[in-house]
């Protein structure tokens, strides 16, 4: 997982991330964007980011990750039965 990943249009940064992963011989499967000042403000006020900045890109990515983990766990439980 890569925190503060480069934006979609930043091709030079994306190539640096790819080279870094290759040089470390790892795969970066999840890239989380930088939430910016909204994340800092939510932390300072003690609020969940979902309440203080529901349209923040980091919150959306965290939501997608949580949903995929939940669905994966649910599928694994169904396979056990």
Secondary structure, 3 states (H helix, E strand, C coil): CEEEECCCCCHHHHHHHHHHHHHHCCCCCCEEECCCHHHHHHHHHCCCHHHHCCCCHHHHHHHHHHHHHHHHHHHHHHHHC
